[in-house]
Amino acid sequence: MKISCTAMFTLLLQLRRASVASAFQQPARISARNVGQRSIASSSSILLAKEGGGGGRSSAAVADKDLLNKTTSDKQSNKKVALDTNPPKGTRDFYPADMRLQSWLFNQWRQVAATYGFSEYDAPVLESESLYTRKAGEEVTQQLYNFEDKGGRNVALRPEMTPSLARMVMAKKGGLPLPLKWYSIPQCWRYERMTRGRRREHYQWNMDIWGVDGIEAEAELLSAMVMFFKNVGLTADDVGIKVNSRNVIGEVLTELGVPEEKFAATCVLVDKLEKVPLDAIQGELEELGLERSMIEKLTDVLTNTSIESISAVLPDDSKAVQELTKLFDLCNAYGIGDWIMFDASVVRGLAYYTGVVFEAFDRKGVLRAVAGGGRYDKLLETFGGEPTPAAGFGFGDAVIVELLKERNVLPSFEGSGYDSVVFAMSEDLYGVAIEVASKLRAAGQTVDLILEKKKPKWVFKHASRNDAKFCVIVAGNEYENGEVSVKDLSAGEQKAVKIDSLEDWATEVRSTNN
């Protein structure tokens, strides 16, 4: 029997439609063998869609765009998972009030740094892991946020800034004029146990002096630290600064027969004794070849709290006693002697310290160390560079804020502190309000323009909540006279000011407040 061309075409078209429909109705196994079949089915569906647009029929499976939702067997798959609104453990969100506090604190740090002639620098928060893992045995090596990036490189979020500074100095290959006085306020990351004032991320004020090998650098740094404390309302009754020298421990270890190459590792262990008993580090002592009796004698020495008492157990020509005596003399010259005290137990846990070390502390003992630092003359050598004298300190944001709260001297940052809030009493005056706000902003004021139609009661409450100084009201009667009403929110007084004279009024107000 002969079949016409038209009949043949119709038969083939029906077979193709049936193939497409079965592809959607029966789940196919994914295999190399049926990949080609699935491609054909896909191509067929595209052809049929075009045909449907010209009046031909198409499969209901092809036309139904919601097929996946109708055929799914997992009713839970379409349920939305509730978002965890907490930041990662140990980190913080900074809402506007928190940012105002942070800006205030950072400005305090920057003002002190500028007063002492320091220049600001910064570096990436992501560094090569090897920048920190060279110091085996230190806590920081176990506290890294580290990972392998997509290029196979081992990287870490910086736990401290000093190694980045050393890398930057080395990168210039001696091209930086010394001495240099640099500061930074980096965000640092450590996966450590959290306590009050200790988080897994924090911002830290770093001040460093490179190229000065005398104790004068440490005295300058201590003076800057004290100036900050004074500027934020703290006194020597609130905060003290314990001072020691790694050379004290070095001289004792020499007397005990401990080789010099083990000094730094021993200091790291001694620093742990403030947190754990001697038995807890017995294994580490044995790895260094140190007998328990050596550490017990060393800890006896570290109980001294005056230069006179430490002089009695050190050699007559002790370098440590000489440099500490000179440092205290310089601190007295700076007028900060009542803030400084000698404490042989201060060691600092970082292996790269080589000389004087110091630690600011809460005299009431409520909080942990507020800040700390010291001399690290050999840090550049550990990276293969030339030995360069250096000293500096790190000052975390979390502890100092807790201390200021504890002493009730932290300012309030709940309000935004605008100079003026501007609002129009009616919609037809909104353009005038824009003009008024623009004039005040051009004159240097911070201005919050009310963007929606609000009642005066709401506006005044909003202005008060944000600690605004003035409320500028654009109303019909005053506008007809070319004026606006200005209410002084602290004094409660209200007066009319010519719109053309707003810049003069803003300048007058600024000079009065200053």
C-alpha positions in Angstrom: 0.0 0.0 0.0 1.4 3.4 -0.9 1.4 6.1 1.6 1.3 9.7 0.5 3.9 12.1 1.5 1.4 14.1 3.5 0.4 11.0 5.5 4.0 10.0 6.1 4.8 13.5 7.5 1.8 13.3 9.8 2.8 9.9 11.1 6.3 11.0 11.8 5.1 14.2 13.6 2.8 12.1 15.9 5.7 9.7 16.7 7.9 12.7 17.7 5.1 14.2 19.9 4.7 10.8 21.6 8.4 10.6 22.3 8.5 14.1 23.9 5.5 13.3 26.1 7.0 10.0 27.3 10.3 11.8 28.1 8.4 13.9 30.7 6.1 11.2 32.0 8.7 8.4 32.6 11.9 9.3 34.5 14.8 8.1 32.5 18.0 6.8 34.0 21.0 9.0 33.5 23.6 7.1 31.5 26.0 7.7 28.7 23.6 5.6 26.5 20.6 7.8 26.8 22.3 11.2 26.8 21.8 11.3 23.0 18.1 10.4 23.4 17.6 13.2 25.9 19.2 15.6 23.5 16.8 14.6 20.7 13.8 14.9 23.0 15.0 18.4 24.0 15.4 19.4 20.4 11.9 18.0 19.6 10.3 20.0 22.3 11.9 23.2 20.9 10.5 22.4 17.5 7.1 21.6 18.8 7.0 24.9 20.8 7.6 26.7 17.6 4.9 24.8 15.9 2.5 25.5 18.7 3.1 29.2 18.2 1.8 28.8 14.6 -1.5 27.1 15.5 -0.2 23.5 16.0 -0.8 21.5 19.2 2.0 20.9 21.7 2.3 18.4 24.6 0.7 19.4 27.9 4.0 18.4 29.6 5.9 20.9 27.5 3.4 23.7 28.0 3.2 23.2 31.8 6.0 25.3 33.3 5.1 24.3 36.8 5.5 20.6 36.1 8.5 20.2 38.5 6.5 21.5 41.5 3.5 19.3 40.7 5.4 16.1 40.3 7.9 16.4 43.2 7.4 13.8 45.9 9.2 15.7 48.6 6.7 18.1 50.1 9.4 19.6 52.3 11.6 20.6 49.4 9.6 23.8 48.9 9.7 24.9 52.5 12.0 27.9 53.2 14.7 27.4 55.9 14.7 30.1 58.5 17.7 32.4 58.4 20.0 32.3 61.4 20.2 36.0 62.2 23.2 35.7 64.5 26.6 36.5 63.2 29.2 33.7 63.3 30.3 32.9 66.8 32.8 35.3 68.2 32.1 38.0 65.7 29.9 41.1 65.8 27.4 43.1 63.8 27.9 46.9 63.9 24.6 48.7 63.9 24.7 52.5 63.5 25.1 53.2 67.2 28.0 50.6 67.3 29.6 52.3 64.3 29.4 55.7 66.0 31.2 54.2 69.0 33.8 52.6 66.8 34.3 55.9 64.8 34.8 57.8 68.1 37.3 55.2 69.4 39.3 55.1 66.2 39.3 58.9 66.1 40.8 58.9 69.6 43.5 56.6 68.5 44.2 58.5 65.3 44.4 61.8 67.2 47.0 60.4 69.6 49.0 58.9 66.8 49.0 62.2 64.8 50.0 64.1 68.0 53.1 61.8 68.3 54.0 62.1 64.6 52.9 58.6 63.4 51.8 57.8 59.9 48.9 55.4 59.1 49.3 52.3 57.0 47.3 49.2 56.2 47.8 45.7 54.8 45.5 42.8 53.5 43.5 41.0 56.1 44.4 37.8 54.1 48.0 36.8 54.3 50.2 33.8 53.6 49.9 31.3 56.3 53.7 31.0 56.6 53.9 34.5 57.9 52.5 33.2 61.2 53.4 29.5 61.4 57.2 30.1 61.6 56.9 30.4 65.4 56.2 26.9 66.6 54.8 26.5 70.1 53.0 29.8 70.2 49.2 29.9 70.8 48.7 32.0 67.7 49.8 29.1 65.4 46.9 27.0 66.8 44.4 29.9 66.7 44.6 30.7 63.0 41.7 31.0 60.6 43.6 29.3 57.8 42.6 27.4 54.6 43.8 26.6 51.1 42.6 28.9 48.5 41.4 27.9 45.0 44.9 28.4 43.7 46.3 25.8 46.2 47.9 28.5 48.4 47.9 28.2 52.2 46.5 31.5 53.5 45.2 32.8 56.8 43.2 35.7 58.2 45.7 37.8 60.1 45.8 37.2 63.8 48.1 40.2 64.4 49.6 43.0 62.4 53.3 43.1 63.2 54.3 40.3 60.8 52.5 42.2 58.0 54.4 45.3 58.9 57.7 43.3 58.8 56.7 42.0 55.3 56.0 45.5 54.1 59.3 46.9 55.4 61.2 44.0 53.7 59.4 44.6 50.4 61.0 48.0 50.2 64.5 46.4 50.4 66.0 49.1 52.6 64.2 51.9 50.6 62.3 53.3 53.7 64.1 56.1 55.6 64.6 55.2 59.2 63.4 55.7 61.9 59.8 55.2 60.9 56.8 55.7 63.1 53.8 53.9 61.7 50.3 53.1 63.1 47.3 51.1 61.9 43.9 49.9 63.1 43.5 46.5 61.5 40.8 43.8 62.1 42.5 40.7 63.5 41.2 37.1 63.7 41.9 34.3 66.2 40.0 31.2 66.9 40.3 31.3 70.7 38.3 30.8 73.8 36.0 33.8 74.3 35.7 35.7 77.6 34.5 39.2 78.4 36.4 41.6 76.1 37.9 38.7 74.1 36.3 37.7 70.8 37.5 35.8 67.7 37.7 39.0 65.8 38.7 42.5 67.0 40.1 45.7 65.8 43.5 46.7 67.2 45.4 49.9 67.4 49.0 49.2 66.5 51.8 51.8 67.1 55.4 50.8 66.0 58.8 52.5 65.9 61.5 51.0 63.6 65.1 52.0 63.5 65.6 53.2 67.1 67.7 50.8 69.2 67.5 52.8 72.4 64.9 52.6 75.2 63.7 56.0 74.1 61.3 54.2 71.6 59.6 52.3 74.4 59.2 55.4 76.5 57.6 57.3 73.6 55.2 54.5 73.0 54.2 54.3 76.7 53.6 58.0 76.8 51.3 57.8 73.7 49.4 55.0 75.4 48.9 57.1 78.6 47.8 60.1 76.6 45.0 58.0 75.1 43.9 56.8 78.6 43.8 60.4 79.8 41.9 61.6 76.7 39.0 59.1 77.3 38.6 59.9 81.0 40.7 57.2 82.7 43.3 57.8 85.4 46.3 56.1 86.9 43.9 54.7 89.5 42.0 52.9 86.8 44.8 51.6 84.6 48.4 50.7 85.3 51.2 49.5 82.9 53.4 46.6 84.0 56.9 46.7 82.6 59.6 44.0 82.4 62.4 43.0 80.2 63.0 39.7 78.4 66.7 40.2 79.4 65.7 39.6 83.0 64.6 36.1 82.1 67.6 35.7 79.8 70.1 36.5 82.5 68.4 34.1 84.9 68.3 31.3 82.3 72.0 31.9 81.5 72.7 31.4 85.2 70.7 28.1 85.1 72.7 26.9 82.1 69.9 27.1 79.5 71.2 27.7 76.0 70.3 31.1 74.4 68.4 29.5 71.4 65.8 28.2 73.9 65.2 31.5 75.6 62.2 32.5 73.4 60.5 29.2 73.6 61.0 29.2 77.4 59.4 32.7 77.6 56.3 31.4 75.7 56.0 28.6 78.3 56.4 30.9 81.2 53.7 33.2 79.9 51.3 30.2 79.9 51.9 29.8 83.7 49.5 32.7 84.3 46.7 30.5 82.9 47.7 26.9 83.7 49.6 25.1 86.5 53.2 24.0 86.0 52.1 20.4 85.6 50.2 21.3 82.5 53.3 22.3 80.6 55.6 19.6 82.1 55.8 17.8 78.7 56.7 20.9 76.8 59.5 21.6 79.3 60.9 18.2 78.9 60.9 18.7 75.1 63.1 21.8 75.6 65.3 19.8 77.9 64.4 22.0 80.9 64.2 20.5 84.4 61.2 21.4 86.6 63.6 22.8 89.2 64.8 25.4 86.6 61.3 26.7 86.0 60.5 26.7 89.7 63.6 28.9 90.3 62.7 31.1 87.4 59.1 31.6 88.6 60.5 32.6 92.1 62.5 35.3 90.3 59.4 36.5 88.5 57.6 37.3 91.7 59.8 40.4 92.1 57.9 43.7 91.8 60.6 46.3 92.1 63.9 47.0 90.3 65.7 47.0 93.6 64.6 43.5 94.4 65.3 42.1 91.0 68.8 43.7 91.1 69.6 41.5 94.1 69.2 38.3 92.1 70.8 39.4 88.9 74.5 40.1 88.1 76.0 43.5 89.2 76.5 44.5 85.6 73.0 43.4 84.5 71.9 44.9 81.2 68.3 44.3 82.1 68.5 46.4 85.3 70.3 49.2 83.4 67.7 49.5 80.6 64.8 49.3 83.1 66.3 51.9 85.3 66.7 54.3 82.3 63.2 53.5 81.1 61.7 54.5 84.4 63.7 57.7 84.4 62.4 58.6 81.0 58.8 57.8 82.0 59.2 60.3 84.9 60.4 62.9 82.4 57.2 62.3 80.4 55.2 62.8 83.6 53.7 59.2 83.5 55.7 57.7 86.3 52.5 57.0 88.4 51.1 54.9 85.6 54.2 52.6 85.3 55.2 49.8 87.6 57.8 47.0 87.4 56.6 43.4 87.4 59.0 40.6 86.6 56.1 38.2 85.8 55.2 40.1 82.6 56.7 38.0 79.8 54.2 38.4 76.8 53.5 35.2 74.9 55.0 36.0 71.5 58.4 34.5 70.8 59.7 37.5 68.8 60.0 39.9 71.8 63.7 40.5 72.6 63.8 43.3 75.2 61.4 45.4 77.2 57.9 44.2 77.3 54.8 45.9 78.9 51.2 45.3 79.5 48.4 47.7 80.5 46.0 46.3 83.0 42.8 47.1 84.9 43.8 48.0 88.4 40.5 46.6 89.8 41.3 43.2 88.2 37.9 42.9 86.5 39.2 42.7 83.0 42.1 41.0 81.2 45.1 42.8 79.7 44.0 46.1 78.1 47.0 46.4 75.8 50.5 45.1 75.4 53.8 45.3 73.5 57.5 45.5 73.6 60.8 45.3 71.7 61.2 42.9 68.8 64.6 43.5 67.2 65.0 40.1 65.6 61.6 39.8 63.9 63.0 40.8 60.4 65.7 38.2 60.7 63.1 35.4 61.1 61.9 36.3 57.6 65.5 36.3 56.2 65.9 40.1 56.4 68.5 42.3 58.1 68.3 42.8 61.9 66.4 46.0 62.5 65.6 47.5 65.9 61.8 47.8 66.5 59.3 48.3 69.2 55.5 48.6 69.3 52.2 47.8 71.0 48.8 46.4 70.2 45.6 47.8 71.7 42.3 45.9 71.2 39.0 47.7 70.9 36.8 45.2 72.8 38.6 45.3 76.2 38.9 49.1 76.3 35.2 49.6 75.5 34.4 47.2 78.4 36.7 49.1 80.7 35.1 52.5 79.8 31.7 51.0 80.5 32.9 49.6 83.8 34.2 53.1 84.8 31.1 54.8 83.5 33.0 57.2 81.2 31.9 55.9 77.8 29.8 58.5 76.0 26.4 57.6 74.6 26.1 56.9 70.9 22.4 56.1 70.6 21.6 59.3 68.7 23.0 60.2 65.3 23.8 63.7 66.5 22.6 65.6 63.4 23.0 69.4 63.5 19.5 69.9 62.0 16.3 68.1 61.1 14.4 69.8 58.3 10.8 69.1 57.4 7.9 70.6 55.4 4.5 71.1 57.0 2.8 70.3 53.7 3.6 68.5 50.5 3.6 71.6 48.4 6.5 73.0 50.5 8.7 69.9 50.1 10.7 71.6 47.4 11.4 74.5 49.7 12.6 72.0 52.4 15.0 70.5 49.9 16.4 74.0 49.2 16.7 74.7 52.9 18.5 71.4 53.6 20.9 72.0 50.7 21.8 75.5 52.0 22.6 74.1 55.5 24.6 71.2 54.1 26.6 73.6 51.9 27.3 75.5 55.1 28.8 72.4 56.7 25.9 71.2 58.8 24.8 67.5 59.1 21.2 67.5 58.1 18.4 64.9 58.1 15.7 65.8 55.6 12.4 64.2 56.4 11.4 62.4 53.2 7.9 61.4 54.0 4.8 63.2 55.1 4.9 63.2 58.9 3.2 64.9 61.8 5.2 67.5 63.7 4.9 65.4 66.9 6.7 62.5 65.1 9.4 64.8 63.7 10.2 66.3 67.1 10.4 62.9 68.7 12.6 61.7 65.8 14.9 64.7 66.3 15.1 64.2 70.0 15.8 60.5 69.6 18.7 61.2 67.3 20.2 64.0 69.5 19.6 66.7 66.8 20.5 70.2 67.9 17.9 72.1 65.8 14.6 71.4 64.1 14.0 73.6 61.0 10.3 73.9 60.1 9.1 75.0 56.6 5.6 76.2 57.1 3.2 78.3 55.0 3.1 81.5 56.9 6.8 81.8 57.5 7.6 80.8 53.9 5.4 83.7 52.6 7.8 86.0 54.5 10.8 84.2 53.1 11.6 82.6 56.4 11.7 79.3 58.3 11.2 78.5 61.9 14.3 77.2 63.8 13.8 75.5 67.1 16.8 75.0 69.4 16.0 71.6 70.9 18.4 72.0 73.9 17.2 75.4 74.9 13.6 75.0 73.8 13.7 78.4 72.0 12.3 79.0 68.6 13.0 81.9 66.2 12.4 82.8 62.5 15.4 82.9 60.2 15.4 84.3 56.6 16.0 81.5 54.0 18.6 83.7 52.3 20.5 84.0 55.6 20.6 80.3 56.5 24.3 79.9 55.7 25.1 82.9 58.0 23.0 81.4 60.7 24.7 78.0 60.4 28.2 79.6 60.5 27.2 81.6 63.6 25.9 78.5 65.3 29.1 76.5 64.5 31.3 79.3 65.9 29.2 79.5 69.1 29.3 75.8 69.7 33.1 75.6 69.1 
